[in-house]
Amino acid sequence: MEALSLDDVKPGMKIAKDILSSSGKVLLFSGSYVKASYIDKLRNLGIEKVYIDKNDSFIKIYEDFSIRVEDIFTNAFKSGLIDVECVEAILDALIDIVGEIDFNIILLNRLQKKDFYTYYHSLDVCLYSLAVGKNIEMDDKELRDLGRGALLHDVGKCEVPDDILLKPGKLTDEEFELIKRHTNKGYEILLKTGVYNDSVARIALEHHEKWDGSGYPLGIRDEQISFWARIVTIADIYDALTSDRVYKSKVLPHEAAEYILSNAGLILDPVLTKVFLFAIDVYPVGARVLLSTGEEGIVIDSNRSFPLRPKIKISTTDKIIDLEKHPSVFIKNLI
Ligand SMILES: [Fe+2]
């Protein structure tokens, strides 16, 4: 445990001692993770120092988990089965923290180990999917099943050689066919493990299907694609866009969000796309943004119907712009 000046406290760090107001009221409990929006609020309340658990941050836990996901894939390759206990242990932790974190922290702070992409990606897709599930108030059993399928959606890639998965250039037709097989292979591994129901396994099978029928392996469309797979598809694409890959650089979260939204009703479920963008909170309250007008401001309220058009308070004045009511103004960048 270490006392840090508030200026050195970063989102994702774990609080090691309750933070109290001057009247003794608990502002933040020990064990919670710092969000970007907390830092300004604590400063305004006159808090100068925060006790931080230096051995434990969300980013560190995440890196540890990526190694466990690698083990799950290795085991699946060797035995054709999932290490069920390991999956449950990861899920316990992810379900616990999904409401506590800023997703932008994952994207902006994690190590960009390109050869580890599949393992980080599995965790990201699981977290995003859980966030959607929580947002639509899935019950605990459904949420857990969605999390299981999301965490394991790409497990069929365990049989794709690294030189194809990590190939920087264009894939040959044969290589692409081999990659496409990870959907059927994942489905097969999940069913063979014997503890996952068909709905969970179908997440692996159908996560590359598209709303307009242009996906693979089945080419099914809209509601023919299972509800859970439609959630995971959105999470999968969003995470791929916001990650560095061997063959492309990442785009910023809000750029990926615009791309996702522009595909709502085309390749993605239109309703779930909006739920997704609201659930992952692309512009969290407290985020600093640059508007197309050149003004800088802070997000003060989110918008469920139009998740990319929150309310902004302009920094140098008391002016508030509700972007839903000003369609010609848009957020140009997060700053
Ligand atoms: Fe995939």
Boltz pocket constraint, residues with backbone or C-beta under 6 A from the ligand:
constraints:
  - pocket:
      binder: B
      contacts: [[A, 153], [A, 154], [A, 182], [A, 207], [A, 208]]
      max_distance: 6.0
